[in-house]
Structures are given as C-alpha cells and as structure tokens.
C-alpha cells in the first residue's frame, strides 16, 4: 500500500511540475471559448434569418436570385497572393419596399491559390477557400429606372476549409466560421432583373476575404405590381 501511494505521488508530482495549473486553465478556457464562439455564430445567423422571416409578410414581392461568377480569395495582409475559382449562390428575396429587400442565401465558394510564373518565392503561401455559404442579408437599392445601384450587408456562416498562409499569417481552419457578407452592384433592365456585382465575404477568424465578380438573374415568384 505505501508503494502504490508513492507511485501516485510521483505521477502527481510529474504532472504538476511539467504541466502547471495555468496550463490546465488555458486548455479549459480555450475549449469553452471555442464552444461558445460556435454557439454565438449559429445564434447570430439564426437571429438574422428569424428577423427576415418575420419581416417577410404576405404582402411582399418574392423572387429567386441566382448568381454565378469568378470566385476570389485574398488574405488581409498586404501581399501579392490570391486564390481564384468558382462561385455560385441562390437567394430567396422578400421585397419590403422599392428601396429595401431581405435575402436569405446559400452558395458555394471554391478558390485555390494562384501563383504567377514570376513569383516562385511565393509558392509556399496560400489563400484557399472551399466552403458552403449561408446566412441572411439586406439590400438597399436606389430605384432608378433601368440602372439601379445597390449595396448589401448581413451576417452568415461558412462550412468548409480555409487556409491563409503569408509571411505574416499562418491559419488553417475547418468547420463552421462566421462571415460578414458585403456587396455592391447594379440591377439592370426595365424590371431590374439582371445583376452585375462585386460580392465579398469577410472571414475575420482566418484573416481572409473571399468574394466574387458575378452576374445574376432575378426570377419573380410573386409580385404585387
């Protein structure tokens, strides 16, 4: 019995010596913060979508917007590194007024790092983004005939893989990440049913900006005109 007690004491002494109390505290706090970060991300997106659904009453116009274009990813850092690929997104549009509409969205972003022939020194660096995008946003549009400029902003989530590797940043993350969508563009045509836009998804946790140069088409489902 004394020998077992001595062995336990040795094990306890080893862990206390090499893994002090601060280490355990840091691990526990990191786990808690990571868990609540994911919870907050989902809660924020859920709140935005709930707001859209409550505002979208029976008297609103409803459309489906489909956009497709060149996907782009770039780090926050001021370096000549970027990714390019494919982008597609669908939005269910609730027209609240001539100036404002609300848009839950879902899409896909696939962008792989591009290195030019004269940039061999940058071969090891990355700005990759491969993710499913979803969330809710609002569009503010100037109702000008035929050419109507607009701006969009909201909150959303990305499920996938991101890697940002530059001389200043080295982050690779999988799973659910928070993003902030932001777009500028113009709606063209008599009914403003064609879109040309620059759309961005800001991912603070991986210090990366994903986006696209896209064209879109609006398909009316229900209109009060």
C-alpha positions as CSV (number, residue, x, y, z in Angstrom):
1,X,0.0,0.0,0.0
2,X,2.8,2.5,0.8
3,X,4.4,1.6,-2.5
4,X,1.2,2.4,-4.5
5,X,0.9,5.7,-2.7
6,X,4.4,6.6,-3.5
7,X,3.8,5.9,-7.2
8,X,0.7,8.0,-7.2
9,X,2.7,10.8,-5.6
10,X,5.4,10.6,-8.2
11,X,2.8,10.7,-11.0
12,X,1.1,13.7,-9.4
13,X,4.4,15.5,-8.9
14,X,5.3,14.9,-12.6
15,X,2.1,16.5,-13.9
16,X,2.3,19.4,-11.5
17,X,6.0,20.0,-12.5
18,X,5.6,19.8,-16.2
19,X,2.0,20.9,-16.6
20,X,1.3,23.7,-14.1
21,X,-2.2,24.7,-13.1
22,X,-2.1,27.6,-15.6
23,X,-1.7,25.1,-18.5
24,X,-4.9,23.3,-17.5
25,X,-6.7,26.6,-17.0
26,X,-5.7,27.7,-20.5
27,X,-6.9,24.5,-22.1
28,X,-10.2,24.6,-20.3
29,X,-10.8,28.3,-21.2
30,X,-9.8,27.6,-24.9
31,X,-12.3,24.8,-25.1
32,X,-15.1,26.9,-23.5
33,X,-14.4,29.9,-25.8
34,X,-14.3,27.7,-28.9
35,X,-17.6,26.1,-28.0
36,X,-19.3,29.4,-27.3
37,X,-17.8,31.0,-30.4
38,X,-19.6,28.4,-32.5
39,X,-22.8,28.8,-30.5
40,X,-22.7,32.6,-31.0
41,X,-22.0,32.2,-34.7
42,X,-25.1,30.0,-35.1
43,X,-27.2,32.2,-32.8
44,X,-26.3,35.3,-34.8
45,X,-27.2,33.7,-38.1
46,X,-30.4,32.2,-36.7
47,X,-31.4,35.6,-35.4
48,X,-30.8,37.2,-38.8
49,X,-32.9,34.6,-40.6
50,X,-35.7,34.9,-38.0
51,X,-35.7,38.6,-38.5
52,X,-36.0,38.1,-42.2
53,X,-38.9,35.6,-41.9
54,X,-40.9,37.9,-39.5
55,X,-40.4,40.9,-41.8
56,X,-41.4,38.9,-44.9
57,X,-45.2,39.3,-44.6
58,X,-47.8,38.1,-47.1
59,X,-47.9,41.4,-49.0
60,X,-44.3,41.4,-50.1
61,X,-42.9,40.7,-53.6
62,X,-40.9,37.4,-53.7
63,X,-38.1,36.5,-56.1
64,X,-35.3,33.9,-56.5
65,X,-31.9,35.4,-57.4
66,X,-29.3,33.1,-58.9
67,X,-25.7,34.4,-59.3
68,X,-22.6,32.8,-60.8
69,X,-19.1,34.1,-61.3
70,X,-15.4,34.0,-60.7
71,X,-14.5,33.2,-57.1
72,X,-11.7,35.0,-55.4
73,X,-9.9,34.7,-52.1
74,X,-7.2,37.0,-50.7
75,X,-5.6,37.5,-47.3
76,X,-5.9,40.6,-45.1
77,X,-2.2,41.0,-45.3
78,X,-0.7,43.3,-48.0
79,X,0.9,40.6,-50.1
80,X,0.6,39.6,-53.7
81,X,-1.2,36.3,-53.1
82,X,-4.7,35.4,-54.1
83,X,-6.9,32.4,-55.0
84,X,-9.3,32.0,-57.9
85,X,-12.0,29.6,-58.8
86,X,-15.8,29.2,-58.9
87,X,-18.7,30.9,-57.2
88,X,-22.5,30.3,-57.3
89,X,-25.2,31.5,-55.0
90,X,-29.0,31.4,-54.7
91,X,-31.1,33.9,-52.7
92,X,-34.8,34.0,-51.8
93,X,-35.8,37.7,-52.0
94,X,-38.5,39.4,-50.0
95,X,-39.2,42.9,-51.4
96,X,-40.1,45.1,-48.4
97,X,-40.2,48.3,-50.5
98,X,-38.7,49.9,-53.6
99,X,-35.6,50.7,-51.5
100,X,-35.1,47.6,-49.3
101,X,-35.4,43.9,-49.6
102,X,-34.3,41.0,-47.4
103,X,-32.4,38.0,-48.6
104,X,-31.6,34.6,-47.0
105,X,-28.9,33.0,-49.1
106,X,-27.0,29.8,-49.7
107,X,-24.0,29.3,-52.0
108,X,-20.7,27.7,-52.8
109,X,-17.2,29.2,-53.0
110,X,-14.2,27.2,-54.4
111,X,-11.0,29.2,-54.7
112,X,-7.4,27.8,-55.0
113,X,-4.2,29.8,-54.7
114,X,-2.8,31.1,-58.0
115,X,0.9,31.7,-58.3
116,X,2.3,33.6,-61.4
117,X,5.3,32.5,-63.3
118,X,7.5,35.3,-61.9
119,X,6.5,34.6,-58.2
120,X,8.5,31.4,-57.4
121,X,9.3,32.9,-54.0
122,X,5.6,32.8,-53.1
123,X,5.0,29.2,-54.0
124,X,4.6,28.1,-50.4
125,X,2.0,30.7,-49.5
126,X,-1.8,30.0,-49.6
127,X,-5.1,31.8,-49.8
128,X,-7.5,28.9,-50.3
129,X,-11.3,28.9,-49.6
130,X,-13.6,25.9,-50.2
131,X,-16.9,26.3,-48.4
132,X,-20.7,26.2,-48.4
133,X,-22.0,29.7,-47.6
134,X,-25.3,30.6,-45.9
135,X,-26.9,33.4,-44.0
136,X,-29.1,36.5,-44.4
137,X,-28.6,40.0,-45.7
138,X,-30.4,43.2,-46.7
139,X,-30.2,45.1,-49.9
140,X,-30.5,48.8,-50.1
141,X,-31.2,49.9,-53.7
142,X,-31.7,53.3,-55.4
143,X,-34.9,52.7,-57.5
144,X,-33.6,54.4,-60.7
145,X,-35.2,53.1,-64.0
146,X,-33.1,50.6,-65.9
147,X,-29.8,51.0,-63.9
148,X,-30.3,50.8,-60.1
149,X,-27.1,50.8,-57.9
150,X,-27.3,48.8,-54.6
151,X,-25.4,47.8,-51.6
152,X,-25.9,44.7,-49.4
153,X,-24.7,43.7,-45.9
154,X,-25.7,40.9,-43.4
155,X,-24.3,38.0,-41.4
156,X,-23.6,34.4,-42.3
157,X,-21.7,31.3,-41.8
158,X,-19.2,29.2,-43.9
159,X,-18.8,25.5,-43.6
160,X,-15.6,24.2,-45.2
161,X,-11.9,24.6,-45.3
162,X,-9.9,27.8,-45.3
163,X,-6.1,28.3,-45.3
164,X,-4.3,31.7,-45.1
165,X,-0.5,31.4,-45.2
166,X,1.6,34.5,-45.7
167,X,4.8,35.9,-44.3
168,X,2.6,37.4,-41.5
169,X,-0.2,34.9,-41.0
170,X,-0.4,31.1,-40.8
171,X,-4.0,29.9,-40.2
172,X,-5.8,26.8,-41.4
173,X,-9.4,26.1,-40.2
174,X,-12.1,23.5,-40.9
175,X,-15.7,23.5,-39.9
176,X,-18.1,26.4,-39.2
177,X,-16.8,30.0,-39.5
178,X,-18.6,33.3,-39.1
179,X,-18.5,35.7,-42.1
180,X,-19.9,39.1,-42.9
181,X,-21.3,39.4,-46.5
182,X,-20.9,42.7,-48.3
183,X,-21.8,43.5,-51.9
184,X,-22.0,46.5,-54.3
185,X,-23.6,46.3,-57.7
186,X,-26.2,47.4,-60.2
187,X,-29.6,46.0,-61.1
188,X,-30.2,46.3,-64.8
189,X,-33.3,46.2,-67.1
190,X,-36.8,47.5,-67.1
191,X,-37.7,45.3,-64.1
192,X,-34.1,45.3,-62.6
193,X,-33.9,41.5,-63.1
194,X,-30.3,41.4,-64.2
195,X,-27.4,42.0,-61.7
196,X,-23.7,42.8,-62.0
197,X,-22.0,42.8,-58.7
198,X,-18.8,42.5,-56.6
199,X,-19.6,40.4,-53.5
200,X,-17.4,39.8,-50.5
201,X,-17.4,37.5,-47.5
202,X,-15.2,38.7,-44.7
203,X,-13.8,35.9,-42.6
204,X,-12.1,37.5,-39.5
205,X,-11.1,34.2,-37.9
206,X,-8.8,33.2,-40.8
207,X,-7.9,36.8,-41.8
208,X,-9.2,36.2,-45.3
209,X,-11.5,38.0,-47.7
210,X,-13.5,35.7,-50.1
211,X,-15.6,37.0,-52.9
212,X,-16.6,37.0,-56.5
213,X,-17.3,39.1,-59.6
214,X,-20.7,37.8,-60.5
215,X,-23.7,38.1,-62.8
216,X,-27.2,37.3,-61.6
217,X,-30.8,36.8,-62.7
218,X,-33.9,37.5,-60.7
219,X,-36.9,35.2,-61.3
220,X,-40.2,36.6,-59.9
221,X,-42.4,34.2,-57.9
222,X,-45.0,36.6,-56.6
223,X,-45.4,40.3,-57.3
224,X,-47.9,43.0,-56.3
225,X,-47.2,45.2,-59.2
